[in-house]
């Protein structure tokens, strides 16, 4: 394989990894902001007030912790199944393997 072709293929792998990194960092910031805002706005430290609950948890805990956690799990599933791509980091090896396979097929004929 020519050096230019190898660099181009490795460049594609680097660009894909960079895109994945940007998406992960943005998602992390979104979920962190969601948790911080929901928990800070939802918490009322007044004594004597009745605590509003959702599914047995204080509402601010459900909206600020449980809900973003569930959403982050959904995001992780989407990200790993549909956005992430497996890239070959050693393009020379794949050509060598293809050549070896072609050689064994010719010997068997």
N, C-alpha and C positions, 0 to 999 in steps of 0.2 A: 504494500500500500504506500502510495506517495505520502510524503510528510504533510503536504497541504490538505489532502483528503483526511488524514488522521486528525489534524488540528481542527478542521471543520467539524468532524463528527464529535470530537471532544468538546468543541465550542457549543454544539447543540445540547450536549449533556449539561454543561455548565449553565446555559441559559435556562433550561428546564429546572435545574436545582435552584437557581436564583428566583424564578417565578414562584416556586413552591415555598421558598423562604419568605418572600414578601407576603404571600397569602396567609401563611401561618402567623407571622408577626401582626398583621392587621387583625386577624381573627382574635388573637390573644388580647390585643389592645381593646377591641370591641367588648369582649366578654369581661375584661377587667373593669372597664368603664361602666358597663351595665351593673356589675356587682357593687361597685363602689357607690354609684348614684342611687341604686335601689335600696341598698342597706342604709345609706346616710339619710335619705329622705323618709324612709319607712320607719326608722327607729324613733320612737317617742319615749323618752325616758321619764315621763311623768308617772309618779307613784299614784296608785289608787285607780288608775284607768284600767278598764277591761281590755285585755289583749285580744285582738281579732285574729282568729286562726283560719288556716287553710290546710286541710288534710292533717290536722293535729299540730301544725307548726305555726308559729307567729307569721302573719302575712308577709312581713318584711323579709323573713328568712326564706319563705317559699319563693317570693318574687326576686330576691337578691342573691340567693344561693342555689336553691334546688332547680328553679327554672333555667338559669343560665347553665347549670351543670348538664341538664338534659339537652339543652340546645347545643352545647359544646360537644356532647357525645354524638348528636346527629350530624354536626359539622364534620367531626372527625371521620365518621362513616362515609359521608359524601366525599371528603377530601381524599381518603385512601382508596376508595373504590372508583372514583370517576376523574379526579384531577391529577393525582400522582401518576407518573409514568416511570417505568423501569428503563434505564438507559444503560448501554454497554460502555463500560469505562475502559475496556481494552479492545479496541476495534481490530488490532492486529491478530489477536487470539481467535476471534470469530472467523477470520479468513483462513487461518491455519487449520481450524477444525473443519471448515467447509472443504478445504483441499484434501484433508485426510479422509473425509467421508467420500468424496468423489473418487479418490484412489481405491478405497475398499470396494466401492460399487463396480469399478472397472475390473478389479481382480476377480470378483464373483461372477462376472458375465462370461 
